[in-house]
Amino acid sequence: MSGRDILPPELPPEQQRSGCLTALAVLAGLILLFPMACVLVVFPNQITRQDLEHPIGLLFIGAAIAGVVVIVLAVRRGRSRS
């Protein structure tokens, strides 16, 4: 055997993520966030705990959480690959 170290093959460079895709993901997150934001802005004093436990309220909360997750993932992946 030779005295040379065996090096692993070089990995191909990571592909750059499209800025357009990141912008579309942020836009989709904002659209998901919009219904809950409207409810909180228009009816802040009229919302009760029962309203939030109702299936429609849970749907709005779930959409808002999904919107935040989509925005965070889009921004995080966009920054890490730059």
N, C-alpha and C positions, 0 to 999 in steps of 0.2 A: 504494500500500500504506500501511497505517496504521503508526504508530510503536509499536504495542503488541507485546510479546513473545508469541510463540505458545507456550502452555503445553500439555504433554501432558495428556490427560484423567486425572483422579484414578483410581487403582486402587481397586477395592472393598476394604473391610476384610477381613483374613484371618479365616477362620472359626475359632472357638475349638475346640480338640480336647476331646472329652469326657474327663473325669476317670475315668469308668468304663472307657473304652476303654484308657486308660493302665494302669489297675489290672489289667485282663484281660491285657494284654500282659506285664506284670511277672509275673503268675501263670503264664502260659504259659511264660515264660522260666525260672521256678523249677521248673516241672514238667520241662522239658527238662534242667535242671541236676541234678535229683534223683538219677538213676541213678548218675552218675559220683561224686557226693558220697557216696552210700551205699557204693560200692565203696571209695573212699578212706578212709572212716571205719571200715568193718567189717574190711577186709583191707589195712591200710596196709603191713605188713611182708611180705605174701605176693605182692604184685604185682611181676612182673618185666617187663623190656622186651619179652619175647616175648608176654606177655599183652596188652600195649598194641598190639602189631603184629598181633594176631589180628583177624579181621573184626569180632567182637563188641566187642573193645576199641576198635577204630576207630569203631564205631558209637556207643559211649558217649562217646568223646572228641568226635566230631562233634556229638552232641546237646548236650553241655556247651558247646561253642563257640557253637552256634546259640542256646542259652539265654542266654548272656552277651550276644551281639549283640542279641537281642530286648529284653533288659532295658535295655541302653545306649540303643538307639534309642527305646524307649518313654519313658525318663526324659529324654533329650535333647530330643525333640520336645515333650514335655509342658512343659518349662521354657521353651523358646524361644518358645512361643506365648502364654505367660501374660503 
